[in-house]
Amino acid sequence: MKIASIILTYNDCEKTKKSINSLIESNLPNSVEHFIIVVDNGSSGRYVECLKNLEKKYANFEIIKFIFNKENLGYGGGNNVGIFYALENINADAVLLINNDAYLERNTLNDLINFLFSDPNIGMVGPTICYYGNKDKVWHGGGFFKILKMGIINIGKNKSFEEVSKMQPMEVDFINPCVALIKKEVFKKIGFLDKDFFLYYDDTDFCYRAKKAGFKLIYIPFLKAYHDLEEVYVSRATPSRLYYIARSYFIFAKKHFNFILLIYAILLFIFLYTPFRMFQMLKGKQPILKGLLFHFKGAKDGLFLKFKK
């Protein structure tokens, strides 16, 4: 069996190195061939130099491949480069999508593989992902899509790992691709990530399409990974991120829902998500006026620019 792990990185080297090492240190049986594909998404200056040095360091590891994109293709576009390589050049049976700032416990990957191939109808599996800086606090598990929220309800968010680890594996609507193992059959049936999103909601869209195609998405609460990031109110409250969150929100709504639900999505955006983003900006000490301008520009572009269905 061949498994290809794809690490997408942008202007970061040290965390990428830690992510690579966590994959190398995974406990896997001899029956599993594990390949690691590092995709640099158009990084600049010293980051590229650092990654080139990493490439030289791992030159004797035939299982590790570095790919350098000439420009930033976004989350979906960047990962698609790695997915294509994994399927076409390695003939991988499954692909692990893992953020460059995500790290696995030693047995997590092997257990994910066992769960993924335990049922032919399972297309994607994922663990509980905890904050790296607070290893017992849950950042994300699986999730359920709720029309009323026009988004994902995150199972176990901010709860303790000790609490959620007592839950049994369950079928969900969403597996966070910060750490997600996906069978090749899913890509063959529904295609790759939609690069139109560039950032945010491409994961929700991919899971939505996978479920619609009949694949099971299984969240395994007692398996553990870590995400090395700031709290959401800091990491998501910058003007550029607010732009892409709003833009992608409406690309998703236009792509999957009818006119009535699109109107509902607009009302939800104005009366729920806009005040919430303002709260995040205040808490994250971000410029409110600039943030709101980017927030509403993202909404306008998402609603009125042409994107494929």
C-alpha positions in Angstrom: 0.0 0.0 0.0 1.2 3.5 -0.9 0.4 6.6 1.2 1.5 10.1 0.1 1.5 12.8 2.7 1.3 16.4 1.3 2.6 19.3 3.2 1.7 22.7 1.7 3.9 25.5 3.0 4.0 29.2 2.4 6.7 31.6 3.9 7.5 29.1 6.7 10.3 26.7 7.1 10.8 25.8 10.8 7.3 24.5 11.3 7.5 22.7 7.9 10.6 20.9 9.2 8.8 19.8 12.4 5.9 18.5 10.3 8.2 16.5 8.1 9.9 15.0 11.1 6.6 14.0 12.7 5.7 12.1 9.5 9.1 10.5 9.3 8.7 9.3 12.9 5.3 7.8 12.3 5.1 4.1 13.3 4.1 2.3 10.1 4.3 -1.4 9.1 6.6 -2.6 6.3 3.5 -3.2 4.2 3.0 0.6 3.9 5.2 2.7 1.6 5.0 6.2 2.9 6.0 9.2 0.7 6.2 12.8 1.7 5.6 15.6 -0.8 6.4 19.1 0.3 4.8 21.8 -1.9 6.1 25.3 -1.5 3.4 27.7 -2.6 5.4 30.5 -4.0 7.4 31.5 -0.9 9.8 34.4 -1.0 13.4 35.1 -0.1 14.9 33.5 2.9 12.0 31.0 3.2 12.8 29.5 -0.2 16.5 29.4 0.7 15.6 27.6 3.9 13.4 25.1 2.1 16.1 24.5 -0.5 18.5 23.6 2.4 15.9 21.3 3.8 15.6 19.6 0.4 19.4 19.1 0.4 19.2 17.7 4.0 16.7 15.1 3.0 18.3 14.4 -0.4 19.1 10.8 0.7 15.5 10.2 1.6 14.0 8.9 -1.7 10.5 9.0 -0.1 10.7 12.8 0.2 9.9 15.1 -2.8 10.0 18.9 -2.8 8.0 20.8 -5.3 8.4 24.6 -5.7 5.4 26.5 -7.2 6.4 29.7 -9.0 3.5 31.6 -7.5 1.0 31.3 -4.6 -1.8 29.1 -6.0 -4.0 29.3 -2.9 -4.7 26.4 -0.6 -6.7 24.4 -3.1 -4.4 25.1 -6.0 -1.2 24.4 -4.0 -2.5 21.1 -2.6 -3.7 20.1 -6.0 -0.2 20.1 -7.3 0.8 17.7 -4.6 -2.3 15.5 -5.1 -1.7 15.3 -8.8 1.9 14.2 -8.2 0.8 11.6 -5.6 -1.7 10.0 -7.9 0.2 10.2 -11.2 3.8 9.7 -10.2 3.5 7.5 -7.0 0.1 5.9 -7.7 -0.8 6.4 -4.1 -3.8 4.5 -2.6 -4.5 7.4 -0.3 -3.4 10.9 0.3 -2.8 12.6 3.7 -3.4 16.3 3.6 -1.5 17.9 6.5 -0.8 21.6 7.2 2.9 22.6 7.5 2.1 23.6 11.1 0.4 20.3 12.0 2.2 17.4 13.7 1.1 13.8 14.3 1.6 11.5 17.2 3.6 8.4 16.3 0.7 6.0 15.9 -1.9 8.4 14.4 -1.1 7.8 10.7 -1.1 4.0 11.0 -4.5 4.1 12.8 -6.0 6.4 10.3 -4.9 4.1 7.5 -6.5 1.1 9.2 -9.8 3.0 9.7 -9.8 4.3 6.1 -9.5 0.9 4.6 -11.8 -0.9 7.0 -14.8 -0.1 4.9 -14.9 0.4 1.1 -17.5 3.1 1.5 -15.3 5.3 3.7 -13.6 8.0 1.7 -12.0 10.2 4.3 -10.9 10.0 7.9 -9.5 12.4 10.4 -8.3 12.6 14.1 -8.9 15.1 16.9 -6.6 18.1 16.3 -5.5 19.9 19.5 -3.6 23.1 19.9 0.1 22.5 19.9 0.6 25.1 22.6 -2.1 23.6 24.7 -2.0 19.9 23.9 -5.2 18.9 25.8 -7.4 21.7 24.2 -9.3 20.7 21.1 -8.9 22.9 18.1 -11.0 20.8 15.7 -12.4 17.3 15.3 -15.0 16.4 12.7 -18.0 18.6 12.0 -21.6 18.7 10.8 -22.9 21.1 8.2 -25.9 23.2 9.3 -27.9 25.1 6.9 -29.1 27.6 9.6 -25.4 28.5 10.2 -24.4 28.1 6.5 -21.3 26.4 7.9 -19.7 23.7 10.1 -20.5 22.9 13.7 -17.2 21.8 15.1 -17.4 18.7 17.4 -15.6 19.2 20.7 -14.2 22.6 20.0 -12.3 24.0 23.0 -13.1 20.9 25.1 -10.4 18.7 26.6 -9.0 15.9 24.6 -9.5 13.6 27.6 -13.3 14.3 27.2 -13.7 13.9 23.5 -11.4 10.9 23.3 -14.0 8.8 25.1 -16.3 9.2 22.1 -16.6 6.5 19.4 -15.8 7.0 15.8 -18.7 8.7 14.0 -19.8 9.6 10.5 -19.7 13.3 10.0 -20.1 15.9 7.2 -16.7 17.5 7.5 -13.1 16.4 8.1 -10.6 19.2 8.6 -7.9 18.9 6.0 -5.4 20.3 8.4 -5.0 16.5 8.9 -7.1 14.3 6.7 -6.5 11.0 5.0 -8.4 10.6 1.7 -8.7 7.6 -0.6 -7.7 8.0 -4.2 -11.2 7.0 -5.3 -12.6 10.2 -3.9 -10.4 12.3 -6.1 -11.1 10.2 -9.1 -14.9 10.5 -8.6 -15.3 14.2 -7.5 -12.1 15.8 -8.7 -9.5 17.8 -6.7 -10.0 20.9 -4.4 -11.7 23.8 -6.1 -9.0 26.4 -6.6 -11.5 29.2 -7.1 -11.8 29.6 -3.3 -8.1 30.3 -3.0 -8.4 30.4 0.8 -11.2 29.1 3.1 -14.3 27.0 2.3 -12.4 24.9 -0.2 -12.3 22.2 2.5 -16.0 22.6 3.2 -16.8 22.4 -0.5 -14.6 19.3 -1.0 -16.3 17.4 1.9 -19.7 18.5 0.8 -19.0 17.1 -2.7 -17.6 13.9 -1.3 -20.7 13.3 0.9 -22.9 14.0 -2.0 -21.0 11.4 -4.1 -21.8 8.8 -1.5 -18.5 8.6 0.5 -18.5 8.2 4.3 -16.4 10.7 6.3 -15.3 9.3 9.6 -14.1 11.3 12.6 -12.0 9.3 15.1 -12.0 11.2 18.4 -9.3 9.2 20.2 -6.6 9.7 17.5 -4.6 12.8 18.0 -2.7 15.5 16.0 -1.6 19.0 16.8 -2.0 22.4 15.1 0.7 25.0 15.9 -1.3 28.2 15.5 -2.6 31.3 17.3 -6.1 31.5 18.6 -8.7 32.0 15.9 -9.5 35.6 16.9 -5.9 36.6 16.0 -5.2 34.4 13.0 -8.5 35.0 11.2 -9.1 38.7 12.0 -6.5 40.3 9.7 -7.9 42.3 6.8 -6.7 39.9 4.0 -8.1 36.8 5.8 -11.4 38.6 6.4 -11.6 39.3 2.7 -11.1 35.6 1.7 -13.4 34.3 4.4 -16.2 36.5 3.1 -15.4 35.9 -0.6 -15.3 32.2 -0.2 -18.4 32.1 1.9 -20.4 33.5 -1.0 -18.7 31.4 -3.6 -19.7 28.3 -1.6 -23.3 29.5 -1.2 -23.7 30.4 -4.9 -22.2 27.0 -5.9 -24.4 24.8 -3.8 -27.6 26.5 -2.9 -30.7 28.0 -4.6 -31.7 31.6 -4.7 -33.8 31.6 -1.5 -30.9 30.1 0.5 -28.5 32.6 -1.1 -30.7 35.4 0.2 -30.7 33.8 3.6 -26.9 33.5 3.4 -26.7 37.3 2.7 -28.9 38.1 5.7 -26.8 35.8 7.9 -23.6 37.5 6.7 -24.9 40.9 7.6 -26.6 40.3 10.9 -24.6 37.5 12.4 -21.1 37.2 10.8 -20.4 40.9 10.5 -20.8 41.5 14.2 -18.9 38.4 15.0 -15.9 39.5 12.8 -16.0 42.8 14.5 -15.7 41.0 17.9 -12.7 39.0 16.5 -11.1 42.2 15.3 -11.5 43.9 18.6 -10.1 40.8 20.5 -7.3 40.4 18.0 -6.4 44.1 18.1 -6.9 44.5 14.4 -8.0 47.7 12.6 -11.8 47.7 12.6 -12.5 50.1 9.6 -9.9 48.5 7.3 -11.1 45.0 8.4 -14.7 45.9 7.6 -13.8 47.3 4.2 -12.0 44.0 3.3 -14.9 42.0 4.8 -17.5 43.7 2.5 -15.2 43.8 -0.5 -14.8 40.0 -0.1 -18.6 39.7 0.0 -19.1 41.8 -3.1 -16.5 39.8 -5.1 -17.8 36.5 -3.9 -21.3 37.4 -5.0 -20.6 39.1 -8.3 -17.4 37.8 -9.8 -17.8 34.8 -12.1 -16.7 31.4 -10.8 -17.4 28.0 -12.1 -20.3 25.9 -10.7 
